[in-house]
Amino acid sequence: MDKKTERGYEVRAGIFKALAHPSRLFIVERLAAGEWCVGELAEMIGADVSTVSRHLAVLKNAGILRADKRGLQVYYRLHLPCILRFFDCVGEVMARNAEDHRKLE
């Protein structure tokens, strides 16, 4: 594999890594419905604001989210809603695995 191809896979892996936490998956799904500020998301998750802020930073650095500062609040939104198609695909994999498991019982 050449360096350019390898770098492409490394970038993809970084995006997957950014999504690889239940709270971050929850955040992405919530932001599919509209934008939210960190305090609102922290309340929904049941975590402190500093923890949610770190999760948001990971997702933002991966290019999944965008942020807009309005006064004292920062509002987050999905940068590319196409990420939800990936969520749909993962759901299909989960359903297929469950179906295959039922067939083995």
Contact map, one row per residue, 1 for C-alpha under 8 A:
111011000000000000000000000000000000000000000000000000000000000000000000000000000000000000000000000000000
111111000000000000000000000000000000000000000000000000000000000000000000000000000000000000000000000000000
111111100000000000000000000000000000000000000000000000000000000000000000000000000000000000000000000000000
011111110000000000000000000000000000000000000000000000000000000000000000000000000000000000000000000000000
111111111000000000000000000000000000000000000000000000000000000000000000000000000000000000000000000000000
111111111100000000000000000000000000000000000000000000000000000000000000000000000000000000000000000000000
001111111110000000000000000000000000000000000000000000000000000000000000000000000000000000000000000000000
000111111111000000000000000000000000000000000000000000000000000000000000000000000000000000000000000000000
000011111111100000000000000000000000000000000000000000000000000000000000000000000000000000000000000000000
000001111111110000000000000000000000000000000000000000000000000000000000000000000000000000000000000000000
000000111111111000000000000000000000000000000000000000000000000000000000000000000000000000000000000000000
000000011111111100000000000000000000000000000000000000000000000000000000000000000000000000000000000000000
000000001111111110000000000000000000000000000000000000000000000000000000000000000000000000000000000000000
000000000111111111000000000000000000000000000000000000000000010000000000000000000000000000000000000000000
000000000011111111100000000000000000000000000000000000000000011000000000000000000000000000000000000000000
000000000001111111110000000000000000000000000000000000000000000000000000000000000000000000000000000000000
000000000000111111110000000000000000000000000000000000000000000000000000000000000000000000000000000000000
000000000000011111111001000000000000000000000000000000000110010000000000000000000000000000000000000000000
000000000000001111111001100000000000000000000000000000000010000000000000000000000000000000000000000000000
000000000000000111111101100000000000000000000000000000000000000000000000000000000000000000000000000000000
000000000000000001111111100000000000000000000000000000000000000000000000000000000000000000000000000000000
000000000000000000011111110000000000000000000000000000000000000000000000000000000000000000000000000000000
000000000000000000001111111000000000000000001000000000100000000000000000000000000000000000000000000000000
000000000000000001111111111100000000000000000000000000110010000000000000000000000000000000000000000000000
000000000000000000111111111110000000000000000000000000000000000000000000000000000000000000000000000000000
000000000000000000000111111111000000000000001000000000000000000000000000000000000000000000000000000000000
000000000000000000000011111111100000000010000000000000000000000000000000000000000000000000000000000000000
000000000000000000000001111111110000000000000000000000000000000000000000000001000000000000000000000000000
000000000000000000000000111111111000000000000000000000000000000000000000000000000001000000000000000000000
000000000000000000000000011111111100000000000000000000000000000000000000000000000000000000000000000000000
000000000000000000000000001111111111000000000000000000000000000000000000000111000000000000000000000000000
000000000000000000000000000111111110000000000000000000000000000000000000000011001001000000000000000000000
000000000000000000000000000011111110000000000000000000000000000000000000000000000000000000000000000000000
000000000000000000000000000001111111000000000000000000000000000000000000000010000000000000000000000000000
000000000000000000000000000000111111100000000000000000000000000000000000001111000000000000000000000000000
000000000000000000000000000000100111110110000000000000000000000000000000001110000000000000000000000000000
000000000000000000000000000000000011111110000000000000000000000000000000111100000000000000000000000000000
000000000000000000000000000000000001111111000000100110000000000000000000011100000000000000000000000000000
000000000000000000000000000000000000111111100000100000000000000000000000000000000000000000000000000000000
000000000000000000000000000000000001111111110000000000000000000000000000000000000000000000000000000000000
000000000000000000000000001000000001111111111000000100000000000000000000000000000000000000000000000000000
000000000000000000000000000000000000011111111111100100000000000000000000000000000000000000000000000000000
000000000000000000000000000000000000001111111111000000000000000000000000000000000000000000000000000000000
000000000000000000000000000000000000000111111100000000000000000000000000000000000000000000000000000000000
000000000000000000000010010000000000000011111110000000000000000000000000000000000000000000000000000000000
000000000000000000000000000000000000000001111111000000000000000000000000000000000000000000000000000000000
000000000000000000000000000000000000000001101111101100000000000000000000000000000000000000000000000000000
000000000000000000000000000000000000000001100111111100000000000000000000000000000000000000000000000000000
000000000000000000000000000000000000011001000011111110000000000000000000000000000000000000000000000000000
000000000000000000000000000000000000000000000001111111000000000000000000000000000000000000000000000000000
000000000000000000000000000000000000000000000011111111100000000000000000000000000000000000000000000000000
000000000000000000000000000000000000010011000011111111110000000000000000000000000000000000000000000000000
000000000000000000000000000000000000010000000000111111111000000000000000000000000000000000000000000000000
000000000000000000000000000000000000000000000000011111111100000000000000000000000000000000000000000000000
000000000000000000000011000000000000000000000000001111111110000000000000000000000000000000000000000000000
000000000000000000000001000000000000000000000000000111111111000010000000000000000000000000000000000000000
000000000000000000000000000000000000000000000000000011111111100000000000000000000000000000000000000000000
000000000000000001000000000000000000000000000000000001111111110000000000000000000000000000000000000000000
000000000000000001100001000000000000000000000000000000111111111110000000000000000000000000000000000000000
000000000000000000000000000000000000000000000000000000011111111111100000000000000000000000000000000000000
000000000000000000000000000000000000000000000000000000001111111110000000000000000000000000000000000000000
000000000000011001000000000000000000000000000000000000000111111110000000000000000000000000000000000000000
000000000000001000000000000000000000000000000000000000000011111111000000000000100000000000000000000000000
000000000000000000000000000000000000000000000000000000000011111111000000000001110010000000000000000000000
000000000000000000000000000000000000000000000000000000010011111111100000000111110000000000000000000000000
000000000000000000000000000000000000000000000000000000000001001111110000000111100000000000000000000000000
000000000000000000000000000000000000000000000000000000000001000011111000011110000000000000000000000000000
000000000000000000000000000000000000000000000000000000000000000001111100011100000000000000000000000000000
000000000000000000000000000000000000000000000000000000000000000000111111111000000000000000000000000000000
000000000000000000000000000000000000000000000000000000000000000000011111111000000000000000000000000000000
000000000000000000000000000000000000000000000000000000000000000000001111110000000000000000000000000000000
000000000000000000000000000000000000000000000000000000000000000000001111110000000000000000000000000000000
000000000000000000000000000000000000100000000000000000000000000000001111111000000000000000000000000000000
000000000000000000000000000000000000110000000000000000000000000000111111111100000000000000000000000000000
000000000000000000000000000000000011110000000000000000000000000000111100111110000000000000000000000000000
000000000000000000000000000000100011110000000000000000000000000011110000011111000000000000000000000000000
000000000000000000000000000000110111000000000000000000000000000011100000001111100000000000000000000000000
000000000000000000000000000100110010000000000000000000000000000111000000000111111000000000000000000000000
000000000000000000000000000000000000000000000000000000000000001111000000000011111000000000000000000000000
000000000000000000000000000000000000000000000000000000000000000110000000000001111110000000000000000000000
000000000000000000000000000000010000000000000000000000000000000000000000000001111111000000000000000000000
000000000000000000000000000000000000000000000000000000000000000000000000000000011111110000000000000000000
000000000000000000000000000000000000000000000000000000000000000100000000000000011111111000000000000000000
000000000000000000000000000010010000000000000000000000000000000000000000000000001111111100000000000000000
000000000000000000000000000000000000000000000000000000000000000000000000000000000111111110000000000000000
000000000000000000000000000000000000000000000000000000000000000000000000000000000111111111000000000000000
000000000000000000000000000000000000000000000000000000000000000000000000000000000011111111100000000000000
000000000000000000000000000000000000000000000000000000000000000000000000000000000001111111110000000000000
000000000000000000000000000000000000000000000000000000000000000000000000000000000000111111111000000000000
000000000000000000000000000000000000000000000000000000000000000000000000000000000000011111111100000000000
000000000000000000000000000000000000000000000000000000000000000000000000000000000000001111111110000000000
000000000000000000000000000000000000000000000000000000000000000000000000000000000000000111111111000000000
000000000000000000000000000000000000000000000000000000000000000000000000000000000000000011111111100000000
000000000000000000000000000000000000000000000000000000000000000000000000000000000000000001111111110000000
000000000000000000000000000000000000000000000000000000000000000000000000000000000000000000111111111000000
000000000000000000000000000000000000000000000000000000000000000000000000000000000000000000011111111100000
000000000000000000000000000000000000000000000000000000000000000000000000000000000000000000001111111110000
000000000000000000000000000000000000000000000000000000000000000000000000000000000000000000000111111111000
000000000000000000000000000000000000000000000000000000000000000000000000000000000000000000000011111111100
000000000000000000000000000000000000000000000000000000000000000000000000000000000000000000000001111111110
000000000000000000000000000000000000000000000000000000000000000000000000000000000000000000000000111111111
000000000000000000000000000000000000000000000000000000000000000000000000000000000000000000000000011111111
000000000000000000000000000000000000000000000000000000000000000000000000000000000000000000000000001111111
000000000000000000000000000000000000000000000000000000000000000000000000000000000000000000000000000111111
000000000000000000000000000000000000000000000000000000000000000000000000000000000000000000000000000011111
